[in-house]
């Protein structure tokens, strides 16, 4: 009798009210992202593929599939994913390791970030981000009383270091920073002591700088040099940054209007990818750009609100990790596009072209919505 009652409550909890605010902000961002992707990509797509709709048609299709998947995942009890935490982590390590020992799978690329099967490609680092969120959330929730122990912290940092090193060797500095920051934030939220926080951040910064300037990452020092002075090689390594800044500056306060960008006509290289925000600024202006930044901030705020009201520590940490990933990735992308930090090759969530990464991102947002369902059910 008690078992049937528990099963009934568990089934009922998975069908609680969804967080409409979070979902609405998310769908608004996704819609604006699709509109801006089409605007930014059609000239490039027509020139190189003789089809203005090549990028937007695939992205819109996968966005629709992703939204359906997100809503479906929101009906699944988020504790379900905890069973597969180590499996997902192991899979990500295996894929990252295999990627390093085979020739580059994407033609014309001198880095090893993608698995490519025909027209389908994806980055194992996307799986690694989710793996760290779910595994760290699970371990910290089960052992939160030990987080002040040096041995526990050392083990957690070891778990975090393995995918970070593999991603760095691809090389993919921005993804390395993301994965590392996600793990550290979850440790901090879990109760990590200050001396470990500052020590870990210091060692991490020194380690990244040492790797960059030692030549392990061949392009690292060059990117820093042309970040400081992109006009030193205006037709080469500084070209993309310069064109991005010209696009942002020409947008002014109100922008040229949707579809009216000039820089997307083969000036900004691949404007549908990492530098799509420069086209956003040119067409929507400062006000439009600030609205989009505000929407990302509201999404993060609402995600953290869901985390604060989660039924348990595991759910709280999961919501924080998944929401933080979106916020940090958006912030890093905007910093790169505005030349605030060196170009690290990072996409803008819900805007940049990449159907597989969009699917994974929407699936992760489905887990946040699942947590919100159970949070709302606890209140009723």
Helices and strands as residue ranges (DSSP letters): H 2-13, H 20-49, H 54-73, G 78-84, H 85-101, E 115-117, E 120-122, H 124-142, G 144-146, H 150-168, H 173-190, H 194-214, H 220-228, G 230-233, H 239-251, H 276-308, H 313-337, H 355-379
